[in-house]
Amino acid sequence: MLLMVLAVAMVVLMTEHSPFKYGLLNDWLLVVGSGLTVLMYQEVKRR
C-alpha cells in the first residue's frame, strides 16, 4: 500500500516538472492526492 502511494507521489512530482504543466491538472492531482491520504488514514485507523 505504501509503495503505491510513493509511486503516485513520484508521478505527481514528475508531472509537476514536465513541460505539460497546467494549473488545472495540478489542482486535480492535489485533490486526488489528498483524497488518497484521507482514505489511507481511515484504513489504518480501522485496523
C-alpha positions in Angstrom: 0.0 0.0 0.0 2.7 2.5 1.0 4.7 1.6 -2.2 1.6 2.5 -4.3 1.3 5.9 -2.5 5.0 6.6 -3.1 4.7 5.7 -6.8 1.7 8.1 -7.1 3.7 10.8 -5.4 6.6 10.3 -7.7 4.3 10.5 -10.7 2.8 13.8 -9.4 6.2 15.3 -8.9 7.2 14.2 -12.4 4.1 15.7 -13.9 4.7 19.0 -12.0 8.1 19.4 -13.6 7.1 18.3 -17.0 6.6 20.8 -19.9 2.9 19.9 -19.9 2.3 21.9 -16.7 -1.3 23.1 -16.4 -2.8 24.7 -13.3 -6.0 22.7 -13.6 -4.1 19.4 -13.8 -2.0 20.2 -10.8 -5.1 21.2 -8.8 -6.8 17.9 -9.8 -3.7 15.9 -8.8 -3.6 17.7 -5.5 -7.3 16.9 -4.8 -6.7 13.2 -5.7 -3.6 13.1 -3.6 -5.4 14.5 -0.5 -8.3 12.1 -1.1 -5.9 9.1 -1.2 -4.3 10.3 2.0 -7.7 10.5 3.8 -8.7 7.1 2.5 -5.4 5.6 3.7 -5.7 7.3 7.1 -9.2 5.8 7.6 -8.0 2.3 6.5 -5.1 2.4 9.0 -7.4 3.7 11.8 -9.9 0.9 11.1 -7.1 -1.6 12.0 
